[in-house]
Amino acid sequence: MQAERVWTGGRLATLAAGSPGLGVIEDGAIAARDGQILWVGPRRELPALAAREVIALDGRWVTPGLIDCHTHLVFGKDRAHEFELRLAGASYEEIARAGGGILATVRATRDASEDDLVARALPRLDALIGEGVTAVEIKSGYGLELATELRQLTVARRLARLRPVWITPTFLGAHALPPEAGGDKGAYLAEVCERMLPEVARLGLADAVDAFMESIAFSAEETARVFEAAERFGLPVKLHADQLSNLGGAQMAARYRALSADHLEYTDGAGVAALAAAGVVAVLLPAAFYVLRAQQRPPVELLRKAGVPMAIATDCNPGSSPLISLLLAMNMAATLFSLSVAEVIAGVTREAARALGRLHSMGTLEAGKNCDLAIWNVERLAELPYWMGANPLHARVWRGT
């Protein structure tokens, strides 16, 4: 058997299906060929093979490459001034209704060229890559008109060519109502469903469709309209659900078999049961909870008991979650939401891959999947969410390199 590269003597957290806990192999080996994992298992069982390079891991921990499954990474200027307003007591809703919030970023993003957006996004992407992230989801939603939505998604695809990382673009035209709509949500959603989405699909710029179902955004009926349009183009859906109130977002995500329902602070028992029955991933976004000083935590214990997979992401955006550290998001999920170390590690690997619909190719250390690895200088995996402001990454491997 021929391999391009073999890593030996590592402590592997495989997260493989059917394995207990994190699927730990204490003295393991990984062989790669053509960018994929050829073999993984205990070093003593490593088959005889010819390898161009053998790398000694010296007992270091190895996890799948980390996955940030919910970001708004491509946008115009920051909104640091809103941070000051919140410190002075203004709420997220008050800032949004006064023309700030999402619409402030819409104005800045519309004014930015494609090259401007790339230049602004690259440092944020590089920060994630530097922490062992090998896959990132990037949403549009700061254009709210065709040209800028397409530009955001084009930038997301371009970033995948500029850096060694998997990018999953998501169309979020139903993020907010643009000012030129004059309050007419029906007319704007017609634009989203009948003009924007068909063009996004024709150009192959998005892998999924998202919506913001909330009192300051879109209702259940309006969200259903977007999801039904996505279905017509064969695109899976995701949902910003139950962040500020319970409008039945979890049930809506379940009804349309969404890849994920994200935020979920106000989701109730019925919503959790619906997610479990439909196999929808719950994506927890603790940085937004932290920045907005929210009081209502997601129903983690209910999600855990119901067996709903829980992923964790940065929600990197210029308003409610200006975070470019998935390691810090892991700490926040453990500290603020009481997730265990095993849940946190799974949340940024296996379950994050599931939330992107890409578990078939990433998120675990198993033969046939992409050879995307994060190799860590830690004694215990608990150190990954434990340290704040530290980066114990030893090496990052993407597609076997």
C-alpha positions, 0 to 999 in steps of 0.5 A: 500500500502506498501513502504520501504521508504517515503520522505516528505516535499521536493521541488521536481523538477520532470522533468516529461514529460508534466510538465511545466518547471522543474515540480516543486512540492513545498511540495512533497512526494516520496515513494519507494519500491524495488528500484523504485519510487512507488509514487510521488506527493504533500504531501497532496495527499500522499495515506495511506501506511505502510512505514518502514522509513519516512524521513523529507526533511525539505523543501530541494530541490530534483532532480533526481540523476545526470547523467554524460552521456559522460566520458572517465573515465577509462584510464592510466596516466594523461597528465598534461604535455600536459596542459603545452604545451597548455599553451605555445601555442601548439594546440590540433591538433599539440599535437596529430600529434606529438604523444601526445593526445589520443595516449599518453593515449593509451600507458599508458592504454595498459601498465596498468593492470585491477586492475591498471585501477580500482584503477585509475578510482575509485577516479574519480568515487567517486568524481562524486558520491559525487556530487549526480551523480547516473549514468555514461557513460564510453567509451573505446577507449584508447586501440585501440587493442582488449585486452585493449579495452576489459579490459577498458570495463571490468573495467567499468562493474567492477566499477558498482559492486564496487560502488552504481551507474549505469554504461553504457559502450560504445565501442569507438574503432574508437577513433584514429588510432593506431601507429602500423596501419601504417596509414592504416585506412581501415585495422584498421577499419576492425579490429574494425568492424570484430574482436573487435566489434563482441567480445565486443557484444559476451561478452556483454561488451558495451551498445552502440558504439561511433566514433570520426568523425573528420579530425584527426580521421575518415571520414564520410565514415569510421564512417558509416562503424563502425555504420553499423557494430554496427547495425548488432549487435543491438547496438545503436550508438553515435558520437563525432561530429563537435568538431573541424570542420564541416564534417557533423557529426550532419547529420551522427548522424541523419542518423543512429538515434544515441542516441546522437551527442556530442560536436557540436561546428561547427554544422550548421543549416542543422545539427541542423535540421537533429538532430531535425528531427531524435530525436538525443540528443545534448550533450554539453561538455563545459569543453573541450571547456574551456580547449582547449580555443575554440572560436566556441561555439555550436549553442545553440540558433539554438538547442533551437529553433529546440527543440533539447534536450540538455544534459551536461556532463563532458567529463572527460578525461586526455587530453582535459577535465580533469574534475571530477565535473558535478556541475562545468560542469553545471556552464560552460554550463550556463556561456560559452554556455548561457544555462538557469538554467532549461536547465542546470538541465534538461541537467544533468537529463532528457536529459542525461538519454535520451542521454543514451537511459535510459529515461524509467528508470531514469532521472525524478521523476516518478512512476516506475522509479529507485528511484535515488535522489539528495537532496540539501541544497539550497534555489534555484536550481540556486545555483547548477550551480551558486556556483563554488567549492562548493558542496551543496549535502545533501544526495544521494539516489540510488535505494531507499537507 
